[in-house]
Amino acid sequence: MRADALDLKWPDGLLPAAQLDQQWQWIQPEFLALMQRQRLPETLAQSLGSVVLHLAAWVSRARNPSNTFVLGINGAQGSGKSTLSSLLALALTHIHQQRVAVLSIDDLYKTHDERQRLGREIHPLLVTRGVPGTHDVAMGLELIHALRSAAATTVTRLPAFSKAIDDRLPPDARPSFQGRPDIILFEGWCVGTTPEAETALIEPTNRLEREEDADGRWRRYVNEQLQGSYKDLFAQLDGLLMLKVPDMARVIEWRTQQEKQLSTQSDATDRRLLDAAAIERFIMHYERLTRHNLAEMSSRADLVLTLNQQHGFSDVHINKPRL
């Protein structure tokens, strides 16, 4: 593998070319197998492998060996944050011998009944999962604390949410993690998001807000959650990685591609697949905070991977050299 496979400017000495080649040889079979399960074309293997191995070296260098390192991974819908998290966990485990737990903010959703209650008591748009206010933040805080303080024999049951049934899976169907992880990868579209200024909430961002949140009650409630409990949750992060999408048009395009991939999976008949109009409306729930993140997070995140129009990586920027 060539160190300049993507011509990204990683810090000098982070992963020398000879070491990159050696690591790629070690991890290649497992990496290709995981890519196949993720339905990624094998032609992307070397370029994606270069990014992942550099990221793994960066994370391994960043962490304090005496503590569990929590890395937030932020990215808009369809950006590839879940796939990147899986590949990064593989590299950290096999190359750096780290014990890695992968968490998704999607698995912290409130139950179907709880969101129905929010829809009745606060605003109907809160029935739709995704925005701040629709997650069980207390469960997330408790989970991170439990993992960080776990003994070697402790078994921690991880949360799991099924989008097919729009509800949590029962305890006996959830994964578990034994012991204390060295690294927690915590991914999600709003992970690390900060609240907006009150003045930014005045004007609606799109048709959904204009027609279904004319008085701004929904977006103000979401913003209040970011000012409160979500701030406490994101304070658990020791580092923040951002996958920066080019624009909202690509978010819709890539989320549509995801939906097509879902239609080929074995459980596709168990969930209602979205058509183009439904996807566009769905993305409108997230548009405000996605635009907010694009405007301000790239100067604040520890590491930013910029995506181009073709869904490839075009730039890497590290804001905090101490990591």
N, C-alpha and C positions, 0 to 999 in steps of 0.2 A: 504494500500500500504506500502511496506517495503522501508525504506529510502535507503537500499543498493540494490535496485532492479537491478541496473546495476553495482554495485560495483565501481562506479566512485567516485573519491576523490574530492568532492566539498569542498569549504572553511568551516571550522568549524563555526557553528552558522548561516550559510546562510539560511538554511531551516530545522529546527528540525523535527524529525520523526513524532511527533504528529501533527505538523502544516502541514506537507506534506500530511498525511492521511486526515486531515480535508479539505484541499484544493482540493484533489482529489475527495472527495465526492461531493463538491460543483460543480466541473467543469465536472464531468464524463459524464453526458448525452450529453452536447454540444460537448465535446471532441470526444466522440464515433460517434456522428452524422457527425462531420467534417471529421473524419477518414474514414467513409463510403463514403462520397462524394469524398474523395481523393483516394478511392479504396485501402485503407490500411487494412491489415488483423487485426481483433480485438485482435488477440493473442499478438500484439505488444503494446496494449493500456497502460498497467501499466508501462512497461519499458520506452516507449516513453513519457508517461505522467510525469514520474519522471524527465526526462531530461528537458522537457519543463517547468515544474513548478520551477525547480532549476534555469533555465535560466531567467524566469520571475522575480524571486526574485533578481537575480544578476542585471538585467536591472533596476528594480525598485530602487534598492539601488544605482545604478550608476548615475541616472539622477539628474540634478539640478531642483527642482520643479519650479523655476522661468523661465526656458527656455525649449524650445523643444529639446529633446534629439534625435539625429540622429544616429542610429546604422546601420553600414554596415554589411551585411551578405554575405560572399564570399564562393563560392564552385564551383567545376568543374561541367560540364554537368552531370546530373543524380545523383548528390550528395544528393539531397533532400532539397535544400535551399528554394525553393518556398513553399513546404509543411511545413517545419519547421517555416517559416515566418508566415504562416496562423495559425498554432497551437500556436505559441508564442503570436501573436496578440490576440487570443482568451483568453489565460491565463492572459495577461496583462489587458485586458478589464474587465474580469469577476472577477478576484481575486484581482487585484490591482487598479481597477476603473480608469484606464488610457485611455485616448482617443488616439487611435492608427491609423495611416495611413500607409498602406503598399504600397511601390513603388518597381517596378522592372525596372532594367536598360533596359530590353527587350522592355519596353513600350516607351523608348526614341529613338528607332531606327529612323534614317532618312527615308524619304519616299522612295518608290520604285524608283520613277523618280530621286531623288537625288542620290541614290546609283548607278543607271545606269550611271549618269553623272560622278561620281567618278570613275567608271569602265572605262569610255572612256578617261577621262582626267588624271587620276593618275595611276591606275592599275586595270586590270580586276578582280582580286580577291576581290576588295572592293565592288563588286556587292553583294557578300554573306554577309548577316548581321551577326553581332556578335563581330568582333574585334574592338578595339578602332579606331575611325575614322568613324564608321558607325552609331554613335549615335548623336543626337542633344543635345550636352552638354549645350549649352546656355539655352535650354528649361528646362533641369534638374536643372540648377542653379536658374533660374527664379521660378520654381515650389517650390523648397525648401525654397527660400526666401519668396514666397507668403504664404506658409503654416506657416512658423515661425512668420510672422508678421500679420496673419489674425485676424480680430476681431471676436467676438462671432457669428455674423450674416453673416460673409463673406462665400460665397460658392466658393470653388476652384475646377475648372474642372481638373480632373486628366487625364494624357495621357493614351492611350490604343492602342496597336498594335495587329493586327490580323495576325497570321502566316498563316492562311488559304488563305488570299489574299495577303500576303507579303506586307502589307501597314497599315497605321494608320486607326483607325476607325474614322468616322465623329464625330464632337463634340457632337451631340445629342445622340450618342451611348456610350459615355464615362462615367465612374463613376465620382462622385463628393464627396467632403469632406467639411462639414460645420464647421467653427470655426478654432481654432488653436489646432493642435494635441499636446498631451503631449510627444508622442514618434513617430518618423518616422522610420520604418523598411525599409531599402533600400537594396534590394538583387540583386545579379547578379554575374555571373562567373568572371568578371574582376573588381568588386567593390573593391577599395582599392589597386589595383595593381600599382606597381611602374615601371618606365622604366628600361630596361636592360642596362648593360654597352655596349658601342659601339662594343667592341671586341667580345661580345657574339653573335652579329648579323652576323658575318662573315660566319660561317658554317651553312648550312641548317639543320633544325631539323628533317625533314621527306621528303618523296617523293614529297609531294605537293610543298614544298619550293624548293626542288632541281630541279623539272621539270617546275614549273610555276612561280617561283620567283628566277631564277638563279642569277640575278644581285643584289638581296637583296632589290630592290626598295620598294616592298610591306611591308616587315618587318621593314624597316627603317621608312617608313611613319607611321606605327602603333606605333612604339616607340616614334616618334616625338609627336604624339597626347598625349601619356602618360606624356611626358615632359612638355606639354603645358596645354590645356584646361581641360584635365581629372585630372591633378594635382589640379586644382582649384576646380573641382567638388568633388573630394575625400577629399579635405581639409575641406569640410562641415561636415565630419563624427566626431562625438564625441566619438565613440567607434567602434571597428571592431571585428567581430566574424568570425572565419574561420572554415568551414567544410573541414577537411583534408582527401582527398581520399588516398587509399593505393598506387595506381599506375595508369598509363594510360590504362592498360588492363581493369581495373574495370570501368573506365570512358566510354569506348566503350561498355562494357557489360551492364552497367546501362542505358546508353543512348538508347541502343537497347531495353531494357525492357520498357522504356518510350514510344518508338515508337509503341510497341505492345499494350500498354495501350491506346494510341491515336487511334489505329485502331478500338477499341471497342466503342469509343465515338460517339454520335449522329451526329456530324459534320464531321466525318472522311472522308466522300465523298467529302467534300469541300476543302480538302488539299491533296497534293501529299505526300503519306507516303514513307519513305525512306527504301530501302533495305539495306542489310549488307554492300555492297560495298559503297553505298552512305553515310551511317552513318560513316564509317571509314574515307572517304574523308572529310566529314563535320567536324569531330573531329580534323583532321589535321590542320584546320584553327586556332584552339585554343591550340594546343599542346604546342607550344613554351611558351606561357605565363602561361599555366597551370603548366608546369614543373618549370618555374621561380617562381611562387607562392609557389609551394611545397618546393622549396629550401630555400626561404627567408622569406615568410610571417609568418610561424609558430613561428618564434622568435620575430615577431613584432606585430601580432594581439593581442588585449586585451585578448581574450579568444579563445582557439582552441579546437574543438571537433574532435577527431580522429575517423575515420570510419575504421572498419575492412573489411576483404574480403567478409563477408556475409552481408555487408551494415548495420551493427549494430554499436553502439558506443563502443569503446574500451578504450578511455581515455579522460579526460578533463584536460586542462592545462590553468591556468590563468597567463599571463605574467605581468599584471599590477594590483597589489593588490588594488591600490587606487580606482579602479572601483568596 
